[in-house]
């Protein structure tokens, strides 16, 4: 697979942004790992037989049929196969286009990539700042939001509680010794947050084997992957938050 030229084609001819380009490249690499080189598929039959194997209809799903391709899909087979098929279809379209990048194409793409990465860094810092503000607000209102709990330990030890080289946003405890892990996300929380808080609970179970330990995810929004993950346990709860604006005289 000609990655560099495909990237430029996705940028110049398909109008894809940097994140989409990276996703398409990753999907094509996944297909190649299990189904062979995409250029060989193009030379064989313009990729038609591969695209056919990547097809998985709603009827296939209804009949619970296995996928025709060799690629393992974590989650919904139909949507996962469709995502891979779309990436391969784009690569075959690129190959049939006889695209030839200009002399400045590589330089132009590198500049756009650098700008996208800089934007990512800004967004990461912005989310960090929001979560820091959210954490401070939560700490100041713990008695109101979780009236049965207090912050773990002395001198706010439970704020950014360190365990196993990881930091728990807020660790609360009841008078009877029960612990509650609070994980904060300023934006949309997905299934990865479920894995994160589950790990924290596991670390605490090793350290405090005699205590009951639960978790709570608080985020601006929850996506469906997180909602489905949380359905598997009654140990972890979730809520969304709303920030309140206050005006002070100076």
ChimeraX attribute file (.defattr): number of C-alpha atoms within 10 A of each C-alpha:
attribute: neighborCount
match mode: 1-to-1
recipient: residues
	/A:1	16
	/A:2	10
	/A:3	12
	/A:4	11
	/A:5	17
	/A:6	21
	/A:7	22
	/A:8	23
	/A:9	24
	/A:10	21
	/A:11	19
	/A:12	15
	/A:13	13
	/A:14	13
	/A:15	12
	/A:16	16
	/A:17	14
	/A:18	19
	/A:19	12
	/A:20	13
	/A:21	20
	/A:22	13
	/A:23	13
	/A:24	23
	/A:25	20
	/A:26	14
	/A:27	18
	/A:28	23
	/A:29	20
	/A:30	15
	/A:31	23
	/A:32	17
	/A:33	11
	/A:34	12
	/A:35	15
	/A:36	14
	/A:37	14
	/A:38	22
	/A:39	16
	/A:40	12
	/A:41	18
	/A:42	18
	/A:43	10
	/A:44	11
	/A:45	10
	/A:46	18
	/A:47	19
	/A:48	14
	/A:49	12
	/A:50	21
	/A:51	19
	/A:52	12
	/A:53	15
	/A:54	24
	/A:55	18
	/A:56	21
	/A:57	16
	/A:58	10
	/A:59	10
	/A:60	14
	/A:61	14
	/A:62	8
	/A:63	9
	/A:64	10
	/A:65	12
	/A:66	11
	/A:67	19
	/A:68	13
	/A:69	17
	/A:70	13
	/A:71	18
	/A:72	13
	/A:73	12
	/A:74	7
	/A:75	9
	/A:76	9
	/A:77	20
	/A:78	18
	/A:79	15
	/A:80	17
	/A:81	22
	/A:82	16
	/A:83	17
	/A:84	21
	/A:85	22
	/A:86	17
	/A:87	20
	/A:88	24
	/A:89	18
	/A:90	17
	/A:91	26
	/A:92	19
	/A:93	16
	/A:94	18
	/A:95	20
	/A:96	11
	/A:97	11
	/A:98	8
	/A:99	14
	/A:100	10
	/A:101	13
	/A:102	10
	/A:103	8
	/A:104	8
	/A:105	16
	/A:106	15
	/A:107	11
	/A:108	14
	/A:109	17
	/A:110	12
	/A:111	12
	/A:112	15
	/A:113	15
	/A:114	12
	/A:115	13
	/A:116	15
	/A:117	14
	/A:118	12
	/A:119	12
	/A:120	13
	/A:121	12
	/A:122	12
	/A:123	12
	/A:124	12
	/A:125	12
	/A:126	13
	/A:127	15
	/A:128	14
	/A:129	13
	/A:130	15
	/A:131	18
	/A:132	16
	/A:133	14
	/A:134	19
	/A:135	21
	/A:136	12
	/A:137	12
	/A:138	17
	/A:139	17
	/A:140	10
	/A:141	12
	/A:142	16
	/A:143	13
	/A:144	10
	/A:145	11
	/A:146	14
	/A:147	10
	/A:148	12
	/A:149	20
	/A:150	19
	/A:151	21
	/A:152	20
	/A:153	13
	/A:154	7
	/A:155	8
	/A:156	15
	/A:157	14
	/A:158	22
	/A:159	20
	/A:160	14
	/A:161	18
	/A:162	13
	/A:163	12
	/A:164	10
	/A:165	6
	/A:166	13
	/A:167	15
	/A:168	19
	/A:169	19
	/A:170	23
	/A:171	24
	/A:172	26
	/A:173	20
	/A:174	15
	/A:175	9
	/A:176	9
	/A:177	15
	/A:178	15
	/A:179	24
	/A:180	24
	/A:181	25
	/A:182	24
	/A:183	22
	/A:184	24
	/A:185	24
	/A:186	21
	/A:187	15
	/A:188	13
	/A:189	22
	/A:190	19
	/A:191	16
	/A:192	12
	/A:193	19
	/A:194	23
	/A:195	14
	/A:196	13
	/A:197	22
	/A:198	17
	/A:199	14
	/A:200	21
	/A:201	22
	/A:202	13
	/A:203	15
	/A:204	19
	/A:205	16
	/A:206	10
	/A:207	12
	/A:208	14
	/A:209	11
	/A:210	10
	/A:211	15
	/A:212	16
	/A:213	21
	/A:214	21
	/A:215	21
	/A:216	18
	/A:217	21
	/A:218	19
	/A:219	22
	/A:220	15
	/A:221	14
	/A:222	20
	/A:223	11
	/A:224	11
	/A:225	14
	/A:226	19
	/A:227	16
	/A:228	12
	/A:229	16
	/A:230	18
	/A:231	11
	/A:232	9
	/A:233	8
	/A:234	9
	/A:235	15
	/A:236	21
	/A:237	16
	/A:238	16
	/A:239	11
	/A:240	16
	/A:241	13
	/A:242	8
	/A:243	9
	/A:244	5
	/A:245	5
	/A:246	5
	/A:247	5
	/A:248	4
	/A:249	3
	/A:250	3
